[in-house]
Amino acid sequence: MRCEVVAIGTELLLGQIIDTNSSWIGEQLAMAGIDSHFQTKVGDNLQRIIGSIELALSRSDAVICCGGLGPTQDDITREAIASVMGVGMERHDDIAARIRHIFESRGRVMADNNLRQADVPIGASTIPDQPGTAPGLICPIGDKVLYAVPGVPYEMHAMMNGTILPDLKRRAGLSSVIASRTLRTWGHSESRLAELLAPHIDALEASGNPTIAFLASGIEGIKVRITAKAADEAGVAALIAEEEARVREVLGHYVFGIDDQTMESVVLDHLRKRGETLAIAEVTSGGIASQRLSALDGDGVVFRGGLVASAGSVRERVLGVPAAKVGTREAAAALASAVRAHFGTDIGLATTGEHDLGRIAGTNAGTTYLGIAIGDEVKVEEVRLPGDRKRVREFSVISLLNSLRLRLELDSWAPQRDF
Amino acid sequence: MRCEVVAIGTELLLGQIIDTNSSWIGEQLAMAGIDSHFQTKVGDNLQRIIGSIELALSRSDAVICCGGLGPTQDDITREAIASVMGVGMERHDDIAARIRHIFESRGRVMADNNLRQADVPIGASTIPDQPGTAPGLICPIGDKVLYAVPGVPYEMHAMMNGTILPDLKRRAGLSSVIASRTLRTWGHSESRLAELLAPHIDALEASGNPTIAFLASGIEGIKVRITAKAADEAGVAALIAEEEARVREVLGHYVFGIDDQTMESVVLDHLRKRGETLAIAEVTSGGIASQRLSALDGDGVVFRGGLVASAGSVRERVLGVPAAKVGTREAAAALASAVRAHFGTDIGLATTGEHDLGRIAGTNAGTTYLGIAIGDEVKVEEVRLPGDRKRVREFSVISLLNSLRLRLELDSWAPQRDF
């Protein structure tokens, strides 16, 4: 069973709206075990919409059209579908009454063009779920099917979940369950991960179940997604657990979390369990670490606070670290210790680097020093981070938190590896 | 001149990544006066990529392929293009050397498959802008042209701006100049802005030049974009200047900046001119203000530093503000004054609110207090911000900076208006 998506709207082509609908639909189709090979965006032009639908129907068993079901003259998806079906339109009185009622119940006057939404291509049926004024459509075309849903996300979601996905699975005769788990990694490049897992992935290819995919996500690290299919929930859970164990055996502590976990959520969880508290002095990262940690721990139970020490005079005045020392290994150690004392926490962290000498040395690149003070033990890790200033700032935070994570998990200092 | 976009990557179809690249490219094409009728997403499948490129070339004069230029076996855009061109590939030694150098300069070992990025279809040339390891490609195909760019946004942006857009405009022989200016506003809702500018927009509709569009951008405020067309740069500049003056007359100080200016860049510019310095105590905003300000002033010339005071004990210990007072008007005033003294700056700012009592009062909503201390003058503004915790955190920063901006620009305290 193949299904593709045609997203309709000139505003999508102009970049005024980002087409998150197709992405969401694509994810649902994948999770339902339905193949999807193409997604198309087309503007509000009748001939081009018709052409896109016909092309999609020629190469897939089902097509989902998203958008263009509104009341204005620009909304011509209904007309395009009628043309593809080779039929006229008929007004459904029950839909017209429903639309009238929605306006009346909001105390609003209904403009007549709203009744266009009650026009349905002859032979099409409407989708029962209808959270807004626009009805969705189910249109049989030969032995294939075309669905039309509004572009308003919550209306589209309701129709997809309530009607279209179950209908597609029924048509496909799918009885199997698909699930996935994402292992989140930090420290290896995508090509290095691919190399490490290559023998394993080759072995999987014979069965095609489970599958493994890589997803480079910038400062969120590189995700390794395991997807499996089985007859029931228990079967798919077993397949994924088995596969996860094998991947973890290869990647070890490069895996920092799963699914929705982030580097900061993992670090905070570790510290919460240990009953320890954290503070940070940010020079390189300028508040990014504080912002990420406080988002998950706003009450300051673990993350007591951060000091963004942009000016040398502040580092000297508040933390007693000589301004001239910024951007050195010694400064990272001194800042981590000083911020720990300043906030009275168990652990103190710090980011600083050669790039913080920007105005002095005229450089924005160079080595970054990540300081970690745990009790009286102070460790400084030296890393070279890729990219522009913005990326160096962000990478410094994740690298630092990863160093702390490794220290907490392994109870010894493990170096960062390649990025 | 018609140009369409083919975005390549199975992860796009699976919804693991949202295709913001095509949207961005679509916007740039529109602004350059180049028509774009279709955008296609296709997975990492050679035949389907070839088919999508051929279809796009059949209906447009130029095609931009985005993604699939990486080093792994999944990255097959190069091979697909060579097939469409009917040529083989050759390895460019200069690119190979460059890739080797990038790895070496980061002290990393290069996996051999990275050299795949140095393979170029015969007859194609490479795009000079190359911020990452993947070179972009310019491929002549008959009298048409195909560009290939990496899916990494900042690499793609550099190639689009540096090479592809100028090349497309040259090929299109575009003689009229299109330009736009964005007026950035804060304080009015989109519907209120539309209401205020309605008579003016109605008057513009007759000529259709210039045009005005609204773009709601969350914590970046609401953008009012003026777009104009004329025979030359001088003509278009005059049209835009005239229109900008008219819009500003209606919106006054609700306009905080233009184009790439942000609320923080405007505030920093004001303070730089005045030779004044700034510090902030962040409770509600947890580091977001520090991060935004330090991104533009990392050396701390104006923004001396920030204190993220998540824990009550930190506020008491470091700033001497009683923990019990958090989330009140008095706390906002005390924090702004104390952080000003702590960092030794001209101006002290603070964010706190009822939601900071989350654990105590069981609420995440409520009034936010924004403190501003200028010398011995202390002002607290009370705002009710919409949305969940994440949005309240972000809105508190922009509201606070906007209050400071109005104070600096008007030399008196102007209240925030509707949100």
HADDOCK unambig.tbl for C-alpha pairs under 7 A between the chains (distance, minus, plus):
assign (segid A and resid 12 and name CA) (segid B and resid 23 and name CA) 6.84 0.50 0.50
assign (segid A and resid 13 and name CA) (segid B and resid 23 and name CA) 6.51 0.50 0.50
assign (segid A and resid 13 and name CA) (segid B and resid 26 and name CA) 5.44 0.50 0.50
assign (segid A and resid 13 and name CA) (segid B and resid 36 and name CA) 6.92 0.50 0.50
assign (segid A and resid 14 and name CA) (segid B and resid 23 and name CA) 6.76 0.50 0.50
assign (segid A and resid 14 and name CA) (segid B and resid 26 and name CA) 4.94 0.50 0.50
assign (segid A and resid 14 and name CA) (segid B and resid 27 and name CA) 4.78 0.50 0.50
assign (segid A and resid 14 and name CA) (segid B and resid 30 and name CA) 6.16 0.50 0.50
assign (segid A and resid 15 and name CA) (segid B and resid 23 and name CA) 4.06 0.50 0.50
assign (segid A and resid 15 and name CA) (segid B and resid 24 and name CA) 5.76 0.50 0.50
assign (segid A and resid 15 and name CA) (segid B and resid 26 and name CA) 5.37 0.50 0.50
assign (segid A and resid 15 and name CA) (segid B and resid 27 and name CA) 4.77 0.50 0.50
assign (segid A and resid 18 and name CA) (segid B and resid 20 and name CA) 6.33 0.50 0.50
assign (segid A and resid 18 and name CA) (segid B and resid 23 and name CA) 5.94 0.50 0.50
assign (segid A and resid 20 and name CA) (segid B and resid 18 and name CA) 6.30 0.50 0.50
assign (segid A and resid 23 and name CA) (segid B and resid 12 and name CA) 6.77 0.50 0.50
assign (segid A and resid 23 and name CA) (segid B and resid 13 and name CA) 6.46 0.50 0.50
assign (segid A and resid 23 and name CA) (segid B and resid 14 and name CA) 6.73 0.50 0.50
assign (segid A and resid 23 and name CA) (segid B and resid 15 and name CA) 4.02 0.50 0.50
assign (segid A and resid 23 and name CA) (segid B and resid 18 and name CA) 5.92 0.50 0.50
assign (segid A and resid 24 and name CA) (segid B and resid 15 and name CA) 5.69 0.50 0.50
assign (segid A and resid 26 and name CA) (segid B and resid 13 and name CA) 5.38 0.50 0.50
assign (segid A and resid 26 and name CA) (segid B and resid 14 and name CA) 4.89 0.50 0.50
assign (segid A and resid 26 and name CA) (segid B and resid 15 and name CA) 5.35 0.50 0.50
assign (segid A and resid 27 and name CA) (segid B and resid 14 and name CA) 4.66 0.50 0.50
assign (segid A and resid 27 and name CA) (segid B and resid 15 and name CA) 4.70 0.50 0.50
assign (segid A and resid 30 and name CA) (segid B and resid 14 and name CA) 6.06 0.50 0.50
assign (segid A and resid 36 and name CA) (segid B and resid 13 and name CA) 6.89 0.50 0.50
assign (segid A and resid 37 and name CA) (segid B and resid 42 and name CA) 6.10 0.50 0.50
assign (segid A and resid 37 and name CA) (segid B and resid 43 and name CA) 6.20 0.50 0.50
assign (segid A and resid 38 and name CA) (segid B and resid 41 and name CA) 5.60 0.50 0.50
assign (segid A and resid 38 and name CA) (segid B and resid 42 and name CA) 4.92 0.50 0.50
assign (segid A and resid 39 and name CA) (segid B and resid 40 and name CA) 5.71 0.50 0.50
assign (segid A and resid 39 and name CA) (segid B and resid 41 and name CA) 4.92 0.50 0.50
assign (segid A and resid 39 and name CA) (segid B and resid 42 and name CA) 6.74 0.50 0.50
assign (segid A and resid 40 and name CA) (segid B and resid 39 and name CA) 5.72 0.50 0.50
assign (segid A and resid 40 and name CA) (segid B and resid 40 and name CA) 4.48 0.50 0.50
assign (segid A and resid 40 and name CA) (segid B and resid 41 and name CA) 6.27 0.50 0.50
assign (segid A and resid 41 and name CA) (segid B and resid 38 and name CA) 5.61 0.50 0.50
assign (segid A and resid 41 and name CA) (segid B and resid 39 and name CA) 4.92 0.50 0.50
assign (segid A and resid 41 and name CA) (segid B and resid 40 and name CA) 6.27 0.50 0.50
assign (segid A and resid 42 and name CA) (segid B and resid 37 and name CA) 6.14 0.50 0.50
assign (segid A and resid 42 and name CA) (segid B and resid 38 and name CA) 4.95 0.50 0.50
assign (segid A and resid 42 and name CA) (segid B and resid 39 and name CA) 6.76 0.50 0.50
assign (segid A and resid 43 and name CA) (segid B and resid 37 and name CA) 6.27 0.50 0.50
assign (segid A and resid 191 and name CA) (segid B and resid 71 and name CA) 6.81 0.50 0.50
assign (segid A and resid 191 and name CA) (segid B and resid 72 and name CA) 6.21 0.50 0.50
assign (segid A and resid 191 and name CA) (segid B and resid 111 and name CA) 6.92 0.50 0.50
assign (segid A and resid 192 and name CA) (segid B and resid 111 and name CA) 6.83 0.50 0.50
assign (segid A and resid 286 and name CA) (segid B and resid 290 and name CA) 6.38 0.50 0.50
assign (segid A and resid 286 and name CA) (segid B and resid 291 and name CA) 5.13 0.50 0.50
assign (segid A and resid 286 and name CA) (segid B and resid 294 and name CA) 5.41 0.50 0.50
assign (segid A and resid 287 and name CA) (segid B and resid 287 and name CA) 5.05 0.50 0.50
assign (segid A and resid 287 and name CA) (segid B and resid 288 and name CA) 6.79 0.50 0.50
assign (segid A and resid 287 and name CA) (segid B and resid 290 and name CA) 5.32 0.50 0.50
assign (segid A and resid 287 and name CA) (segid B and resid 291 and name CA) 4.36 0.50 0.50
assign (segid A and resid 288 and name CA) (segid B and resid 287 and name CA) 6.80 0.50 0.50
assign (segid A and resid 288 and name CA) (segid B and resid 291 and name CA) 5.53 0.50 0.50
assign (segid A and resid 290 and name CA) (segid B and resid 286 and name CA) 6.42 0.50 0.50
assign (segid A and resid 290 and name CA) (segid B and resid 287 and name CA) 5.33 0.50 0.50
assign (segid A and resid 290 and name CA) (segid B and resid 308 and name CA) 6.80 0.50 0.50
assign (segid A and resid 291 and name CA) (segid B and resid 286 and name CA) 5.18 0.50 0.50
assign (segid A and resid 291 and name CA) (segid B and resid 287 and name CA) 4.41 0.50 0.50
assign (segid A and resid 291 and name CA) (segid B and resid 288 and name CA) 5.55 0.50 0.50
assign (segid A and resid 294 and name CA) (segid B and resid 286 and name CA) 5.45 0.50 0.50
assign (segid A and resid 294 and name CA) (segid B and resid 310 and name CA) 6.92 0.50 0.50
assign (segid A and resid 298 and name CA) (segid B and resid 310 and name CA) 5.95 0.50 0.50
assign (segid A and resid 299 and name CA) (segid B and resid 310 and name CA) 5.73 0.50 0.50
assign (segid A and resid 299 and name CA) (segid B and resid 311 and name CA) 6.02 0.50 0.50
assign (segid A and resid 299 and name CA) (segid B and resid 359 and name CA) 6.92 0.50 0.50
assign (segid A and resid 300 and name CA) (segid B and resid 310 and name CA) 4.57 0.50 0.50
assign (segid A and resid 300 and name CA) (segid B and resid 311 and name CA) 4.29 0.50 0.50
assign (segid A and resid 301 and name CA) (segid B and resid 311 and name CA) 6.83 0.50 0.50
assign (segid A and resid 304 and name CA) (segid B and resid 309 and name CA) 6.90 0.50 0.50
assign (segid A and resid 304 and name CA) (segid B and resid 310 and name CA) 5.50 0.50 0.50
assign (segid A and resid 304 and name CA) (segid B and resid 311 and name CA) 4.88 0.50 0.50
assign (segid A and resid 304 and name CA) (segid B and resid 314 and name CA) 6.71 0.50 0.50
assign (segid A and resid 305 and name CA) (segid B and resid 308 and name CA) 5.03 0.50 0.50
assign (segid A and resid 305 and name CA) (segid B and resid 309 and name CA) 4.86 0.50 0.50
assign (segid A and resid 305 and name CA) (segid B and resid 310 and name CA) 5.14 0.50 0.50
assign (segid A and resid 305 and name CA) (segid B and resid 311 and name CA) 6.53 0.50 0.50
assign (segid A and resid 306 and name CA) (segid B and resid 307 and name CA) 5.89 0.50 0.50
assign (segid A and resid 306 and name CA) (segid B and resid 308 and name CA) 4.77 0.50 0.50
assign (segid A and resid 306 and name CA) (segid B and resid 309 and name CA) 6.82 0.50 0.50
assign (segid A and resid 307 and name CA) (segid B and resid 306 and name CA) 5.88 0.50 0.50
assign (segid A and resid 307 and name CA) (segid B and resid 307 and name CA) 4.76 0.50 0.50
assign (segid A and resid 307 and name CA) (segid B and resid 308 and name CA) 6.20 0.50 0.50
assign (segid A and resid 308 and name CA) (segid B and resid 290 and name CA) 6.76 0.50 0.50
assign (segid A and resid 308 and name CA) (segid B and resid 305 and name CA) 5.03 0.50 0.50
assign (segid A and resid 308 and name CA) (segid B and resid 306 and name CA) 4.78 0.50 0.50
assign (segid A and resid 308 and name CA) (segid B and resid 307 and name CA) 6.20 0.50 0.50
assign (segid A and resid 309 and name CA) (segid B and resid 304 and name CA) 6.89 0.50 0.50
assign (segid A and resid 309 and name CA) (segid B and resid 305 and name CA) 4.86 0.50 0.50
assign (segid A and resid 309 and name CA) (segid B and resid 306 and name CA) 6.82 0.50 0.50
assign (segid A and resid 310 and name CA) (segid B and resid 294 and name CA) 6.88 0.50 0.50
assign (segid A and resid 310 and name CA) (segid B and resid 298 and name CA) 5.90 0.50 0.50
assign (segid A and resid 310 and name CA) (segid B and resid 299 and name CA) 5.70 0.50 0.50
assign (segid A and resid 310 and name CA) (segid B and resid 300 and name CA) 4.55 0.50 0.50
assign (segid A and resid 310 and name CA) (segid B and resid 304 and name CA) 5.48 0.50 0.50
assign (segid A and resid 310 and name CA) (segid B and resid 305 and name CA) 5.14 0.50 0.50
assign (segid A and resid 311 and name CA) (segid B and resid 299 and name CA) 5.98 0.50 0.50
assign (segid A and resid 311 and name CA) (segid B and resid 300 and name CA) 4.26 0.50 0.50
assign (segid A and resid 311 and name CA) (segid B and resid 301 and name CA) 6.81 0.50 0.50
assign (segid A and resid 311 and name CA) (segid B and resid 304 and name CA) 4.86 0.50 0.50
assign (segid A and resid 311 and name CA) (segid B and resid 305 and name CA) 6.53 0.50 0.50
assign (segid A and resid 314 and name CA) (segid B and resid 304 and name CA) 6.69 0.50 0.50
assign (segid A and resid 314 and name CA) (segid B and resid 343 and name CA) 6.07 0.50 0.50
assign (segid A and resid 343 and name CA) (segid B and resid 314 and name CA) 6.06 0.50 0.50
assign (segid A and resid 356 and name CA) (segid B and resid 299 and name CA) 6.98 0.50 0.50
assign (segid A and resid 359 and name CA) (segid B and resid 299 and name CA) 6.88 0.50 0.50
assign (segid A and resid 384 and name CA) (segid B and resid 106 and name CA) 5.99 0.50 0.50
assign (segid A and resid 418 and name CA) (segid B and resid 108 and name CA) 5.85 0.50 0.50
